[in-house]
């Protein structure tokens, strides 16, 4: 096989690997930031503090019967659970993205180094002739 073509092939694969490494390193850094600061990285911001109590008007039974306008203070439990589940989903999504990025970076790094050595070996063989 032509040593110059082998060198060009090896360097071309290294160039593509470098582009993949750059892209997935950026995705990895973004996912790490999302894991560290989930409230700041979400498209719809989650409030830092939840309202402790919410005014809700519910029908209440009293001695005179049912009065539908007696206010009852309740904790916004469903809102709190919804926000917590949203945060846990965002955290799990960030962890999956980190693992995916690390796998791609590992495989791409191996491809890069194998082809870099191939191109280096082809270049040394070409210059010795």
Wavefront OBJ file of the C-alpha trace (Angstrom):
o trace
v 0.000 0.000 0.000
v 1.202 3.513 -0.734
v 2.713 4.951 2.469
v 1.634 8.488 1.579
v -2.024 7.402 1.238
v -1.761 5.571 4.562
v -0.422 8.745 6.186
v -3.228 10.846 4.653
v -5.813 8.306 5.839
v -4.399 8.284 9.378
v -4.277 12.083 9.589
v -7.808 12.388 8.165
v -9.180 10.071 10.836
v -7.239 12.060 13.463
v -8.815 15.282 12.173
v -12.337 13.836 12.422
v -11.537 12.410 15.859
v -10.376 15.825 17.022
v -13.682 17.356 15.886
v -15.633 14.651 17.752
v -13.508 15.129 20.869
v -14.139 18.863 20.784
v -17.903 18.473 20.399
v -18.307 15.812 23.068
v -15.994 17.619 25.488
v -18.321 20.612 25.198
v -21.356 18.382 25.802
v -19.593 16.855 28.811
v -18.807 20.268 30.308
v -22.391 21.418 29.731
v -23.753 18.276 31.427
v -21.405 18.710 34.379
v -22.588 22.302 34.745
v -26.203 21.153 34.490
v -25.583 18.586 37.225
v -23.899 21.125 39.501
v -26.438 23.936 38.945
v -29.755 22.371 37.840
v -31.894 25.434 38.655
v -29.784 27.730 36.502
v -29.481 25.414 33.509
v -33.161 24.523 33.036
v -35.108 26.242 30.274
v -38.009 26.888 32.647
v -36.466 28.054 35.903
v -37.507 26.283 39.057
v -38.048 28.625 41.997
v -35.403 28.455 44.699
v -37.935 28.593 47.506
v -41.364 27.107 47.541
v -44.326 28.965 48.965
v -44.889 27.619 52.450
v -48.630 28.113 52.343
v -51.229 28.830 49.724
v -54.709 30.284 50.241
v -57.259 27.806 48.974
v -60.979 28.230 49.286
v -62.639 24.901 49.950
v -66.078 23.994 51.184
v -66.045 23.464 54.948
v -68.665 21.892 57.149
v -69.672 23.889 60.137
v -72.518 23.797 62.652
v -74.708 25.845 60.272
v -74.016 23.615 57.204
v -71.556 23.826 54.328
v -69.975 27.225 53.735
v -68.029 27.260 50.412
v -66.130 30.453 51.239
v -64.126 29.499 54.329
v -60.431 29.793 53.372
v -58.193 26.896 54.268
v -54.417 27.227 54.324
v -52.644 24.261 52.768
v -49.053 23.559 51.873
v -48.425 23.519 48.137
v -47.438 19.872 48.298
v -48.143 18.983 44.683
v -46.055 21.934 43.492
v -43.185 20.872 45.735
v -43.346 17.248 44.533
v -43.552 18.357 40.905
v -40.459 20.553 41.251
v -38.528 17.824 43.051
v -39.385 15.270 40.380
v -38.384 17.783 37.701
v -35.022 18.281 39.438
v -34.468 14.539 39.795
v -35.293 14.037 36.108
v -32.863 16.825 35.146
v -30.179 15.278 37.358
v -30.696 11.794 35.870
v -30.640 13.243 32.362
v -27.376 15.079 33.090
v -25.796 11.905 34.491
v -26.835 9.930 31.383
v -25.366 12.633 29.173
v -22.102 12.610 31.160
v -21.781 8.831 30.837
v -22.582 8.962 27.110
v -20.017 11.727 26.560
v -17.324 9.877 28.508
v -17.888 6.716 26.448
v -17.663 8.623 23.163
v -14.568 10.522 24.354
v -12.888 7.245 25.360
v -13.626 5.509 22.046
v -12.697 8.571 19.997
v -9.443 8.977 21.933
v -8.515 5.367 21.215
v -9.285 5.819 17.497
v -7.266 9.042 17.482
v -4.152 7.561 19.090
v -4.217 4.415 16.952
v -4.453 6.444 13.754
v -1.916 9.012 14.961
v 0.615 6.234 15.457
v -0.334 4.766 12.066
v 0.235 8.138 10.346
v 3.483 8.668 12.265
v 4.722 5.216 11.282
v 3.748 5.828 7.630
v 5.518 9.229 7.650
v 8.703 7.714 9.110
v 8.641 4.898 6.532
v 8.137 7.374 3.678
v 11.025 9.608 4.726
v 13.445 6.676 5.172
v 13.079 5.613 1.529
l 1 2 3 4 5 6 7 8 9 10 11 12 13 14 15 16 17 18 19 20 21 22 23 24 25 26 27 28 29 30 31 32 33 34 35 36 37 38 39 40 41 42 43 44 45 46 47 48 49 50 51 52 53 54 55 56 57 58 59 60 61 62 63 64 65 66 67 68 69 70 71 72 73 74 75 76 77 78 79 80 81 82 83 84 85 86 87 88 89 90 91 92 93 94 95 96 97 98 99 100 101 102 103 104 105 106 107 108 109 110 111 112 113 114 115 116 117 118 119 120 121 122 123 124 125 126 127 128 129
